[in-house]
Amino acid sequence: MTPAEFTASHRDLVWSRREADPVIYLRAALLSPRFHTVLDACVAFGLELVRSEWQALRSEDSSESRRAAPFVERMLHNIETGYRNAST
């Protein structure tokens, strides 16, 4: 999956700005975390970029990022574990 495919598959994340940059879709996925959406984001953008964008959102310390934090942290941990297990 590419970033363009991610945005096409998850139009509901940024329904008001269909032509938004793919990173806007990624950030929206992180602030409204659903496991399969975050997993798709990791496949499309790479775990490193997803983690980087998540850290940027966390550093803003918004109410949305505080609310999403426990879910996103757990999801990213589980996805990273899955990646690691798949490569061994």
Rosetta silent file (secondary structure, phi, psi, omega in degrees, C-alpha in Angstrom):
SEQUENCE: MTPAEFTASHRDLVWSRREADPVIYLRAALLSPRFHTVLDACVAFGLELVRSEWQALRSEDSSESRRAAPFVERMLHNIETGYRNAST
SCORE:     score description
SCORE:     0.000 S_00000001
   1 L     0.000  135.862  177.602    0.000    0.000    0.000 S_00000001
   2 L  -101.121  166.497  175.323    1.256    3.461   -0.910 S_00000001
   3 H   -56.803  -37.704  178.298    0.369    6.759    0.779 S_00000001
   4 H   -65.260  -39.173  177.278   -1.953    7.550   -2.154 S_00000001
   5 H   -67.587  -35.635  176.828   -3.695    4.203   -1.714 S_00000001
   6 H   -61.380  -48.369 -179.371   -3.997    4.895    2.014 S_00000001
   7 H   -64.242  -38.517  178.927   -5.748    8.210    1.398 S_00000001
   8 H   -65.596  -35.435 -178.695   -8.025    6.641   -1.205 S_00000001
   9 H   -79.666  -19.414 -174.332   -8.950    3.831    1.199 S_00000001
  10 L  -127.315   46.680  179.606   -9.538    6.141    4.159 S_00000001
  11 H   -57.451  -27.955 -177.989  -11.350    9.134    2.687 S_00000001
  12 H   -65.543  -18.239 -179.276  -13.508    9.332    5.816 S_00000001
  13 H   -68.248  -37.064 -177.989  -10.516   10.575    7.827 S_00000001
  14 H  -133.648   59.224 -173.127  -10.400   13.942    6.047 S_00000001
  15 L   -62.886  -26.129 -176.864  -13.781   14.065    4.346 S_00000001
  16 L   -85.365  -12.607 -178.705  -13.812   17.871    4.117 S_00000001
  17 L  -136.116   71.872 -175.668  -10.438   18.128    2.322 S_00000001
  18 L   -54.878  -31.091 -177.574  -10.239   15.277   -0.167 S_00000001
  19 L   -96.540   19.836  179.475   -7.055   16.656   -1.742 S_00000001
  20 L   -64.832  153.959  176.264   -5.220   17.061    1.577 S_00000001
  21 L   -57.152  142.572  179.624   -1.611   15.966    1.836 S_00000001
  22 H   -54.979  -30.348  179.469   -1.300   12.270    2.769 S_00000001
  23 H   -66.291  -29.125  175.358    0.407   13.225    6.053 S_00000001
  24 H   -64.581  -40.371  175.720   -2.817   15.002    7.061 S_00000001
  25 H   -63.326  -42.695  178.691   -4.609   11.680    6.607 S_00000001
  26 H   -59.658  -48.210  179.935   -1.921    9.956    8.665 S_00000001
  27 H   -63.303  -38.792  177.083   -2.289   12.440   11.510 S_00000001
  28 H   -63.468  -38.596  178.299   -6.073   12.117   11.407 S_00000001
  29 H   -63.449  -37.604 -179.609   -5.698    8.332   11.645 S_00000001
  30 H   -72.666  -31.001 -179.361   -3.528    8.715   14.722 S_00000001
  31 H   -84.560  -14.653  174.437   -5.957   11.078   16.422 S_00000001
  32 L  -126.657   65.771 -166.679   -8.925    8.780   15.735 S_00000001
  33 L   -68.923  124.350  168.000   -7.156    5.478   16.283 S_00000001
  34 L  -128.474  134.736 -170.009   -8.617    2.296   14.890 S_00000001
  35 H   -54.620  -49.779 -176.240   -6.209   -0.596   14.727 S_00000001
  36 H   -64.935  -31.564  177.384   -6.663   -1.519   11.075 S_00000001
  37 H   -70.276  -43.799  178.418   -6.363    2.118   10.011 S_00000001
  38 H   -66.171  -38.798  176.067   -3.159    2.623   12.000 S_00000001
  39 H   -62.207  -44.941  176.382   -1.823   -0.668   10.630 S_00000001
  40 H   -58.489  -39.949  179.029   -2.629    0.476    7.077 S_00000001
  41 H   -62.998  -41.126  178.774   -0.793    3.731    7.826 S_00000001
  42 H   -64.335  -38.713  177.721    2.275    1.794    8.986 S_00000001
  43 H   -67.163  -43.596 -175.251    2.226   -0.263    5.790 S_00000001
  44 H   -73.834  -41.289 -172.332    1.738    2.812    3.589 S_00000001
  45 H  -105.758  -18.111 -174.474    4.110    5.251    5.304 S_00000001
  46 L    93.163  141.927 -177.039    6.457    2.994    7.241 S_00000001
  47 H   -60.191  -37.332 -178.018    6.565    2.538   10.989 S_00000001
  48 H   -62.237  -46.346  179.589    9.346    5.093   11.415 S_00000001
  49 H   -67.505  -39.376  178.472    7.358    7.931    9.801 S_00000001
  50 H   -61.337  -45.800  177.767    4.187    6.966   11.681 S_00000001
  51 H   -61.677  -40.922  179.574    6.108    7.054   14.977 S_00000001
  52 H   -62.766  -45.268  178.409    7.664   10.396   14.014 S_00000001
  53 H   -65.871  -36.697  177.611    4.288   11.945   13.218 S_00000001
  54 H   -63.942  -42.694  178.051    2.871   10.524   16.429 S_00000001
  55 H   -62.641  -37.922  177.378    5.692   12.116   18.432 S_00000001
  56 H   -63.462  -42.833  177.876    5.000   15.443   16.720 S_00000001
  57 H   -65.177  -41.466  179.631    1.326   15.192   17.654 S_00000001
  58 H   -63.633  -37.104 -178.707    2.194   14.223   21.229 S_00000001
  59 H   -67.957  -22.248  175.733    4.532   17.195   21.559 S_00000001
  60 H   -72.565  -22.102  176.690    1.606   19.502   20.725 S_00000001
  61 L    53.622   43.552  177.594   -0.100   18.114   23.863 S_00000001
  62 L   -80.282  163.497  177.639   -3.602   18.673   22.529 S_00000001
  63 H   -63.126  -33.422  178.659   -6.643   17.158   24.186 S_00000001
  64 H   -65.211  -43.658 -179.082   -7.056   14.929   21.106 S_00000001
  65 H   -70.730  -35.058  176.889   -3.527   13.518   21.363 S_00000001
  66 H   -65.347  -39.330  179.290   -3.876   12.977   25.121 S_00000001
  67 H   -66.349  -41.984 -176.288   -7.138   11.098   24.551 S_00000001
  68 H   -79.391  -20.661 -170.755   -5.655    8.942   21.767 S_00000001
  69 H   -50.223  -52.364 -176.552   -2.288    8.325   23.452 S_00000001
  70 H   -62.517  -33.944 -179.428   -2.972    5.083   25.332 S_00000001
  71 H   -72.516  -47.781 -178.036   -4.589    3.506   22.278 S_00000001
  72 H   -64.916  -43.254  179.534   -1.980    4.653   19.754 S_00000001
  73 H   -59.324  -44.409  179.881    0.935    3.687   21.990 S_00000001
  74 H   -65.612  -43.245  179.899   -0.477    0.186   22.441 S_00000001
  75 H   -61.610  -48.624 -178.341   -1.239   -0.159   18.724 S_00000001
  76 H   -64.035  -37.697  176.598    2.219    0.976   17.641 S_00000001
  77 H   -61.896  -46.689 -178.706    3.849   -1.330   20.188 S_00000001
  78 H   -66.521  -38.513  178.160    1.809   -4.295   18.935 S_00000001
  79 H   -65.946  -44.006  178.265    2.466   -3.465   15.276 S_00000001
  80 H   -61.472  -42.300  177.129    6.196   -3.132   15.936 S_00000001
  81 H   -61.123  -42.967  177.995    6.171   -6.466   17.773 S_00000001
  82 H   -62.348  -43.756  177.000    4.342   -8.047   14.850 S_00000001
  83 H   -59.564  -46.185 -178.032    6.841   -6.657   12.362 S_00000001
  84 H   -62.509  -44.694 -179.895    9.730   -7.925   14.470 S_00000001
  85 H   -65.651  -34.478 -179.071    8.181  -11.395   14.842 S_00000001
  86 H   -70.437  -27.131 -177.383    7.435  -11.605   11.106 S_00000001
  87 L   -86.557   -5.579 -179.756   11.050  -10.886   10.221 S_00000001
  88 L  -101.966    0.000    0.000   12.482  -13.697   12.360 S_00000001
